[in-house]
Amino acid sequence: MSKIVIFASGSGSNAENIILHFNKKNLVNVFEVFTNNPNAKVLERAKNLNVPSQVFNRQELNEGIVLERLNKIQPDLIVLAGFLWKFPEHIIKAYPNKVINIHPALLPNYGGKGMYGMNVHQAVLENKEKETGITIHYVNEHYDEGEFIFQKSVNIEDCKSAEEIADKIHVLEYQYFPEVIEKLLTRNS
């Protein structure tokens, strides 16, 4: 059975959706949820789904303590689902082509430092885009610049607020992120 770990910083709705998806299929073990935020709602979601979680600080992430924990788990995939810190190069190098991220826009547009969540949706709205979407990509040493794995667009001409755009993006994330993870794990097994 494949093992994944999820990194998240906030509410954890994508993490919860992934856990529920794989709980139904019994193909993948979501082994642990990691977060940099001791107040993140993802901790409550993980606990409710009986998935262990770990809170860490920047020093633990950058000085190898998180990598040591990952090496004990030996995950087949590391999934960033709303993780807001830049992912350290030493972990990316230790797990080449095994660290993926979801971004709430069609990269390369609306990517980079500070471009996450509602910041992205507000920028898309202000630029009067007709469509936006999601990008699932491998993580490299730069924000949102890793090789694309999957993109899906959605028309947003009817959206009047960043919140309406976010709602459409969540639909795409919940549908496609677990499917892409499953395909990657199947292809690599």
Accessible surface in RSA format (square Angstrom, percent):
REM  Atomic radii and reference values for relative SASA: ProtOr
REM  Chains: A
REM  Algorithm: Lee & Richards
REM  Probe-radius: 1.40
REM  Slices: 20
REM RES _ NUM      All-atoms   Total-Side   Main-Chain    Non-polar    All polar
REM                ABS   REL    ABS   REL    ABS   REL    ABS   REL    ABS   REL
RES MET A   1   145.74  75.5  66.91  44.3  78.83 187.7  66.63  56.6  79.11 104.8
RES SER A   2    23.20  19.6  16.85  22.5   6.35  14.6   3.06   6.5  20.13  28.2
RES LYS A   3    57.25  27.9  57.25  35.1   0.00   0.0  26.89  24.2  30.36  32.3
RES ILE A   4     0.00   0.0   0.00   0.0   0.00   0.0   0.00   0.0   0.00   0.0
RES VAL A   5     0.00   0.0   0.00   0.0   0.00   0.0   0.00   0.0   0.00   0.0
RES ILE A   6     0.00   0.0   0.00   0.0   0.00   0.0   0.00   0.0   0.00   0.0
RES PHE A   7     0.00   0.0   0.00   0.0   0.00   0.0   0.00   0.0   0.00   0.0
RES ALA A   8     0.66   0.6   0.66   1.0   0.00   0.0   0.66   0.9   0.00   0.0
RES SER A   9     6.36   5.4   3.01   4.0   3.35   7.7   3.01   6.4   3.35   4.7
RES GLY A  10    31.67  39.1   0.00   N/A  31.67  39.1  28.74  78.9   2.93   6.6
RES SER A  11    59.31  50.1  48.23  64.4  11.08  25.5  33.14  70.6  26.17  36.7
RES GLY A  12     6.62   8.2   0.00   N/A   6.62   8.2   1.57   4.3   5.05  11.3
RES SER A  13    25.04  21.2  21.29  28.4   3.75   8.6  13.70  29.2  11.34  15.9
RES ASN A  14    16.09  11.1  14.68  14.2   1.41   3.4   2.36   5.7  13.73  13.3
RES ALA A  15     0.40   0.4   0.40   0.6   0.00   0.0   0.40   0.6   0.00   0.0
RES GLU A  16    47.63  27.3  47.20  35.7   0.42   1.0   2.22   4.3  45.40  37.1
RES ASN A  17    36.47  25.2  34.35  33.2   2.13   5.1   6.41  15.4  30.06  29.1
RES ILE A  18     0.24   0.1   0.24   0.2   0.00   0.0   0.24   0.2   0.00   0.0
RES ILE A  19     1.55   0.9   1.55   1.2   0.00   0.0   1.55   1.1   0.00   0.0
RES LEU A  20    74.68  41.6  74.30  53.2   0.37   0.9  74.30  52.2   0.37   1.0
RES HIS A  21    37.48  20.5  33.83  23.5   3.66   9.4  18.47  19.0  19.01  22.1
RES PHE A  22     0.47   0.2   0.16   0.1   0.31   0.8   0.16   0.1   0.31   0.9
RES ASN A  23    88.27  60.9  62.39  60.3  25.88  62.3  25.49  61.4  62.78  60.7
RES LYS A  24   173.90  84.8 135.25  83.0  38.65  92.0  92.65  83.4  81.25  86.5
RES LYS A  25    94.45  46.1  72.92  44.7  21.53  51.3  40.91  36.8  53.54  57.0
RES ASN A  26   110.94  76.5  98.27  95.0  12.66  30.5  22.65  54.5  88.29  85.3
RES LEU A  27    93.94  52.3  83.42  59.7  10.52  26.4  86.50  60.7   7.44  20.0
RES VAL A  28    10.94   7.2   3.94   3.6   7.00  16.9   3.94   3.4   7.00  19.0
RES ASN A  29    56.16  38.7  52.05  50.3   4.11   9.9   9.87  23.8  46.28  44.7
RES VAL A  30    11.40   7.5   2.20   2.0   9.20  22.2   2.20   1.9   9.20  24.9
RES PHE A  31    65.82  32.9  62.08  38.5   3.74   9.7  63.45  38.5   2.37   6.8
RES GLU A  32     5.66   3.2   5.66   4.3   0.00   0.0   0.00   0.0   5.66   4.6
RES VAL A  33     0.01   0.0   0.01   0.0   0.00   0.0   0.01   0.0   0.00   0.0
RES PHE A  34     0.00   0.0   0.00   0.0   0.00   0.0   0.00   0.0   0.00   0.0
RES THR A  35     0.00   0.0   0.00   0.0   0.00   0.0   0.00   0.0   0.00   0.0
RES ASN A  36    22.67  15.6  10.63  10.3  12.03  29.0   0.00   0.0  22.67  21.9
RES ASN A  37    48.24  33.3  46.41  44.9   1.82   4.4   9.53  22.9  38.71  37.4
RES PRO A  38    90.74  66.1  73.46  67.0  17.28  62.8  73.60  60.8  17.14 106.5
RES ASN A  39   135.28  93.3 104.26 100.8  31.02  74.7  33.36  80.3 101.92  98.5
RES ALA A  40     6.84   6.3   0.00   0.0   6.84  15.6   2.58   3.6   4.26  11.3
RES LYS A  41   101.86  49.7  93.82  57.6   8.05  19.2  53.24  47.9  48.62  51.8
RES VAL A  42     0.98   0.6   0.98   0.9   0.00   0.0   0.98   0.8   0.00   0.0
RES LEU A  43    33.64  18.7  31.23  22.3   2.41   6.1  31.23  21.9   2.41   6.5
RES GLU A  44    98.63  56.6  92.91  70.3   5.72  13.6  33.43  64.7  65.20  53.2
RES ARG A  45    41.68  17.5  41.30  21.1   0.39   0.9   7.08   9.7  34.60  21.0
RES ALA A  46     0.46   0.4   0.02   0.0   0.44   1.0   0.07   0.1   0.39   1.0
RES LYS A  47   160.91  78.5 148.57  91.2  12.34  29.4  97.21  87.5  63.70  67.9
RES ASN A  48   105.63  72.8  75.63  73.1  30.00  72.2  26.97  64.9  78.66  76.0
RES LEU A  49    37.97  21.1  26.91  19.3  11.06  27.8  29.87  21.0   8.10  21.8
RES ASN A  50   138.16  95.3 107.47 103.9  30.69  73.9  35.64  85.8 102.52  99.1
RES VAL A  51    12.53   8.2   8.08   7.3   4.46  10.7   9.00   7.8   3.53   9.6
RES PRO A  52    79.85  58.2  67.00  61.1  12.84  46.7  79.40  65.6   0.45   2.8
RES SER A  53    48.12  40.7  19.11  25.5  29.00  66.8   0.07   0.2  48.04  67.3
RES GLN A  54    44.64  25.0  40.41  29.5   4.23  10.1  20.28  43.2  24.36  18.5
RES VAL A  55    66.09  43.5  42.37  38.4  23.72  57.2  42.37  36.8  23.72  64.3
RES PHE A  56     5.86   2.9   1.39   0.9   4.47  11.6   4.37   2.6   1.49   4.3
RES ASN A  57    77.40  53.4  74.48  72.0   2.92   7.0  35.42  85.3  41.98  40.6
RES ARG A  58   124.31  52.2 122.48  62.4   1.83   4.3  50.39  68.9  73.92  44.8
RES GLN A  59   112.41  62.9 103.30  75.5   9.11  21.7  29.57  62.9  82.83  62.8
RES GLU A  60    52.48  30.1  52.48  39.7   0.00   0.0   7.55  14.6  44.93  36.7
RES LEU A  61     1.56   0.9   1.56   1.1   0.00   0.0   1.56   1.1   0.00   0.0
RES ASN A  62    79.13  54.6  60.47  58.4  18.66  44.9  23.14  55.7  55.99  54.1
RES GLU A  63   117.51  67.5  84.16  63.7  33.35  79.4  39.09  75.6  78.42  64.0
RES GLY A  64    13.68  16.9   0.00   N/A  13.68  16.9  12.95  35.5   0.73   1.6
RES ILE A  65    84.90  48.3  83.63  62.3   1.27   3.1  83.63  60.2   1.27   3.4
RES VAL A  66     0.00   0.0   0.00   0.0   0.00   0.0   0.00   0.0   0.00   0.0
RES LEU A  67    30.50  17.0  30.50  21.8   0.00   0.0  30.50  21.4   0.00   0.0
RES GLU A  68   106.93  61.4 103.82  78.5   3.11   7.4  36.47  70.5  70.46  57.5
RES ARG A  69    70.94  29.8  69.41  35.4   1.54   3.7  21.58  29.5  49.37  29.9
RES LEU A  70     0.00   0.0   0.00   0.0   0.00   0.0   0.00   0.0   0.00   0.0
RES ASN A  71    66.50  45.9  57.25  55.3   9.24  22.3  20.23  48.7  46.26  44.7
RES LYS A  72   161.67  78.9 126.47  77.6  35.20  83.8  81.76  73.6  79.90  85.1
RES ILE A  73     2.58   1.5   0.61   0.5   1.97   4.7   2.54   1.8   0.04   0.1
RES GLN A  74   105.30  58.9  97.16  71.0   8.15  19.4  42.17  89.8  63.13  47.9
RES PRO A  75     2.75   2.0   0.00   0.0   2.75  10.0   0.00   0.0   2.75  17.1
RES ASP A  76    52.55  36.8  50.51  50.3   2.04   4.8   7.74  18.2  44.81  44.7
RES LEU A  77     0.75   0.4   0.68   0.5   0.08   0.2   0.75   0.5   0.00   0.0
RES ILE A  78     0.15   0.1   0.15   0.1   0.00   0.0   0.15   0.1   0.00   0.0
RES VAL A  79     0.00   0.0   0.00   0.0   0.00   0.0   0.00   0.0   0.00   0.0
RES LEU A  80     8.23   4.6   8.23   5.9   0.00   0.0   8.23   5.8   0.00   0.0
RES ALA A  81     4.49   4.1   0.00   0.0   4.49  10.2   0.24   0.3   4.25  11.3
RES GLY A  82    40.77  50.3   0.00   N/A  40.77  50.3  36.79 101.0   3.98   8.9
RES PHE A  83    16.32   8.2   0.00   0.0  16.32  42.5   0.00   0.0  16.32  46.7
RES LEU A  84    78.16  43.5  57.71  41.3  20.45  51.4  61.28  43.0  16.87  45.4
RES TRP A  85    53.01  21.3  45.72  22.1   7.29  17.1  33.60  17.9  19.41  31.5
RES LYS A  86    97.19  47.4  86.93  53.3  10.27  24.4  45.49  40.9  51.71  55.1
RES PHE A  87     6.93   3.5   0.96   0.6   5.97  15.5   0.96   0.6   5.97  17.1
RES PRO A  88    14.59  10.6   4.85   4.4   9.73  35.4  14.59  12.0   0.00   0.0
RES GLU A  89    82.54  47.4  75.98  57.5   6.56  15.6  24.26  46.9  58.28  47.6
RES HIS A  90    61.51  33.6  51.77  36.0   9.74  24.9  44.30  45.7  17.21  20.0
RES ILE A  91     0.00   0.0   0.00   0.0   0.00   0.0   0.00   0.0   0.00   0.0
RES ILE A  92    20.89  11.9  20.40  15.2   0.49   1.2  20.40  14.7   0.49   1.3
RES LYS A  93   146.30  71.4 125.15  76.8  21.14  50.3  83.72  75.4  62.58  66.7
RES ALA A  94    49.65  45.7  16.13  24.9  33.52  76.3  28.30  39.9  21.35  56.6
RES TYR A  95    12.20   5.7  11.27   6.4   0.94   2.4  11.72   8.8   0.48   0.6
RES PRO A  96    86.84  63.3  77.49  70.6   9.35  34.0  80.09  66.1   6.75  41.9
RES ASN A  97   100.10  69.0  87.96  85.0  12.14  29.2  18.94  45.6  81.16  78.4
RES LYS A  98    75.83  37.0  75.83  46.5   0.00   0.0  33.35  30.0  42.48  45.3
RES VAL A  99     2.63   1.7   1.26   1.1   1.37   3.3   1.26   1.1   1.37   3.7
RES ILE A 100     0.00   0.0   0.00   0.0   0.00   0.0   0.00   0.0   0.00   0.0
RES ASN A 101    19.41  13.4  19.41  18.8   0.00   0.0   1.04   2.5  18.37  17.8
RES ILE A 102    11.97   6.8   3.72   2.8   8.26  19.9   3.72   2.7   8.26  22.4
RES HIS A 103     4.89   2.7   4.88   3.4   0.01   0.0   0.01   0.0   4.88   5.7
RES PRO A 104    16.13  11.8  16.09  14.7   0.04   0.2  16.09  13.3   0.04   0.3
RES ALA A 105     0.10   0.1   0.10   0.2   0.00   0.0   0.10   0.1   0.00   0.0
RES LEU A 106    36.31  20.2  35.16  25.2   1.15   2.9  35.16  24.7   1.15   3.1
RES LEU A 107     5.27   2.9   0.61   0.4   4.66  11.7   0.61   0.4   4.66  12.5
RES PRO A 108   115.03  83.8  94.54  86.2  20.49  74.5  96.75  79.9  18.28 113.6
RES ASN A 109    88.43  61.0  83.49  80.7   4.93  11.9  11.46  27.6  76.97  74.4
RES TYR A 110    39.48  18.4  25.67  14.6  13.82  36.0  28.10  21.1  11.38  14.0
RES GLY A 111    26.25  32.4   0.00   N/A  26.25  32.4   4.41  12.1  21.84  48.9
RES GLY A 112    23.22  28.6   0.00   N/A  23.22  28.6  19.79  54.3   3.42   7.7
RES LYS A 113   167.44  81.7 141.33  86.7  26.11  62.2  86.43  77.8  81.00  86.3
RES GLY A 114    37.11  45.8   0.00   N/A  37.11  45.8  26.61  73.0  10.50  23.5
RES MET A 115    45.65  23.6  40.87  27.0   4.78  11.4  15.27  13.0  30.38  40.2
RES TYR A 116   100.53  46.9 100.24  57.0   0.28   0.7  59.53  44.7  41.00  50.5
RES GLY A 117    32.02  39.5   0.00   N/A  32.02  39.5  28.20  77.4   3.82   8.6
RES MET A 118    84.93  44.0  79.17  52.4   5.76  13.7  68.42  58.2  16.50  21.9
RES ASN A 119    70.45  48.6  61.08  59.0   9.36  22.5  14.04  33.8  56.41  54.5
RES VAL A 120     0.00   0.0   0.00   0.0   0.00   0.0   0.00   0.0   0.00   0.0
RES HIS A 121     6.87   3.8   6.87   4.8   0.00   0.0   0.67   0.7   6.20   7.2
RES GLN A 122    72.91  40.8  72.91  53.3   0.00   0.0  32.70  69.6  40.21  30.5
RES ALA A 123    23.13  21.3  19.87  30.7   3.26   7.4  22.54  31.7   0.59   1.6
RES VAL A 124     0.86   0.6   0.78   0.7   0.08   0.2   0.78   0.7   0.08   0.2
RES LEU A 125    48.06  26.8  41.16  29.4   6.90  17.4  43.08  30.3   4.98  13.4
RES GLU A 126   113.62  65.2  90.57  68.5  23.05  54.9  40.20  77.8  73.41  59.9
RES ASN A 127    91.23  62.9  67.33  65.1  23.89  57.5  13.93  33.5  77.30  74.7
RES LYS A 128   172.55  84.2 149.43  91.7  23.12  55.0 113.77 102.4  58.78  62.6
RES GLU A 129    68.05  39.1  56.04  42.4  12.02  28.6   6.47  12.5  61.58  50.3
RES LYS A 130   136.66  66.7 133.51  81.9   3.15   7.5  86.52  77.9  50.14  53.4
RES GLU A 131    90.67  52.1  82.82  62.7   7.84  18.7  22.91  44.3  67.75  55.3
RES THR A 132     4.36   3.1   2.54   2.6   1.82   4.3   2.69   3.6   1.67   2.5
RES GLY A 133     0.00   0.0   0.00   N/A   0.00   0.0   0.00   0.0   0.00   0.0
RES ILE A 134     0.00   0.0   0.00   0.0   0.00   0.0   0.00   0.0   0.00   0.0
RES THR A 135     0.00   0.0   0.00   0.0   0.00   0.0   0.00   0.0   0.00   0.0
RES ILE A 136     0.00   0.0   0.00   0.0   0.00   0.0   0.00   0.0   0.00   0.0
RES HIS A 137     3.32   1.8   3.32   2.3   0.00   0.0   3.32   3.4   0.00   0.0
RES TYR A 138    29.60  13.8  29.60  16.8   0.00   0.0  19.74  14.8   9.86  12.2
RES VAL A 139    20.43  13.4  11.44  10.4   8.99  21.7  11.87  10.3   8.56  23.2
RES ASN A 140    42.97  29.6  39.65  38.3   3.32   8.0  19.19  46.2  23.78  23.0
RES GLU A 141    70.92  40.7  69.64  52.7   1.28   3.0  18.23  35.3  52.69  43.0
RES HIS A 142    90.47  49.4  85.02  59.1   5.44  13.9  52.08  53.7  38.38  44.7
RES TYR A 143    69.89  32.6  59.08  33.6  10.81  28.1  49.40  37.1  20.48  25.3
RES ASP A 144    19.25  13.5  10.21  10.2   9.04  21.4   1.17   2.8  18.08  18.0
RES GLU A 145   115.16  66.1  88.94  67.3  26.22  62.4  30.87  59.7  84.29  68.8
RES GLY A 146     3.58   4.4   0.00   N/A   3.58   4.4   2.10   5.8   1.48   3.3
RES GLU A 147   125.65  72.1 107.72  81.5  17.93  42.7  49.46  95.7  76.19  62.2
RES PHE A 148    83.24  41.6  63.70  39.5  19.54  50.8  63.70  38.6  19.54  55.9
RES ILE A 149    45.78  26.1  12.43   9.3  33.34  80.4  17.98  13.0  27.79  75.4
RES PHE A 150    54.22  27.1  47.94  29.7   6.28  16.3  54.21  32.9   0.01   0.0
RES GLN A 151    70.69  39.5  46.08  33.7  24.61  58.6  16.02  34.1  54.67  41.5
RES LYS A 152    82.79  40.4  80.74  49.5   2.05   4.9  29.38  26.4  53.42  56.9
RES SER A 153    49.72  42.0  35.11  46.9  14.62  33.7   5.94  12.6  43.78  61.3
RES VAL A 154    34.05  22.4  28.59  25.9   5.46  13.2  34.05  29.6   0.00   0.0
RES ASN A 155    77.55  53.5  70.78  68.4   6.78  16.3  33.88  81.5  43.67  42.2
RES ILE A 156     6.41   3.6   2.39   1.8   4.02   9.7   2.39   1.7   4.02  10.9
RES GLU A 157   104.64  60.1  74.83  56.6  29.81  71.0  30.98  59.9  73.66  60.1
RES ASP A 158    89.66  62.8  73.44  73.1  16.22  38.3  44.77 105.4  44.88  44.8
RES CYS A 159    14.59  11.0   2.33   2.6  12.26  28.8   0.49   1.2  14.11  15.2
RES LYS A 160   164.12  80.1 137.52  84.4  26.60  63.3 107.01  96.3  57.11  60.8
RES SER A 161    31.55  26.7  30.23  40.3   1.32   3.0  27.42  58.4   4.13   5.8
RES ALA A 162     3.63   3.3   2.31   3.6   1.32   3.0   2.31   3.2   1.32   3.5
RES GLU A 163   106.34  61.0 105.24  79.6   1.10   2.6  57.82 111.8  48.51  39.6
RES GLU A 164    72.47  41.6  69.86  52.9   2.61   6.2  31.18  60.3  41.30  33.7
RES ILE A 165     0.80   0.5   0.80   0.6   0.00   0.0   0.80   0.6   0.00   0.0
RES ALA A 166     8.37   7.7   8.37  12.9   0.00   0.0   8.37  11.8   0.00   0.0
RES ASP A 167    90.84  63.6  87.11  86.7   3.73   8.8  27.89  65.6  62.95  62.8
RES LYS A 168    58.49  28.5  55.11  33.8   3.38   8.1  42.00  37.8  16.49  17.6
RES ILE A 169     1.50   0.9   1.50   1.1   0.00   0.0   1.50   1.1   0.00   0.0
RES HIS A 170    65.74  35.9  65.74  45.7   0.00   0.0  44.78  46.2  20.96  24.4
RES VAL A 171    96.67  63.6  92.77  84.0   3.90   9.4  95.26  82.8   1.41   3.8
RES LEU A 172    14.46   8.1  14.46  10.3   0.00   0.0  14.46  10.2   0.00   0.0
RES GLU A 173     9.94   5.7   9.94   7.5   0.00   0.0   0.00   0.0   9.94   8.1
RES TYR A 174    78.69  36.7  70.52  40.1   8.18  21.3  59.52  44.7  19.18  23.6
RES GLN A 175    89.51  50.1  76.56  56.0  12.95  30.8  29.60  63.0  59.91  45.4
RES TYR A 176    35.48  16.6  35.48  20.2   0.00   0.0  17.93  13.5  17.55  21.6
RES PHE A 177     0.14   0.1   0.14   0.1   0.00   0.0   0.14   0.1   0.00   0.0
RES PRO A 178     2.60   1.9   2.60   2.4   0.00   0.0   2.60   2.1   0.00   0.0
RES GLU A 179    68.46  39.3  65.96  49.9   2.50   6.0  24.28  47.0  44.17  36.1
RES VAL A 180     9.14   6.0   8.97   8.1   0.18   0.4   9.14   7.9   0.00   0.0
RES ILE A 181     0.00   0.0   0.00   0.0   0.00   0.0   0.00   0.0   0.00   0.0
RES GLU A 182    34.69  19.9  34.57  26.2   0.12   0.3  11.13  21.5  23.55  19.2
RES LYS A 183   142.61  69.6 137.24  84.2   5.37  12.8  91.96  82.8  50.64  53.9
RES LEU A 184     3.35   1.9   3.03   2.2   0.32   0.8   3.35   2.4   0.00   0.0
RES LEU A 185     8.47   4.7   6.19   4.4   2.28   5.7   6.55   4.6   1.91   5.1
RES THR A 186    95.53  67.9  81.49  82.6  14.04  33.5  69.35  93.1  26.18  39.6
RES ARG A 187   163.60  68.7 131.45  67.0  32.15  76.6  73.25 100.1  90.35  54.8
RES ASN A 188    85.59  59.0  50.08  48.4  35.51  85.5  27.18  65.4  58.41  56.5
RES SER A 189   118.68 100.3  49.42  66.0  69.26 159.5  68.07 145.0  50.61  70.9
END  Absolute sums over single chains surface
CHAIN  1 A     9504.9       7805.6       1699.3       4744.3       4760.7
END  Absolute sums over all chains
TOTAL          9504.9       7805.6       1699.3       4744.3       4760.7
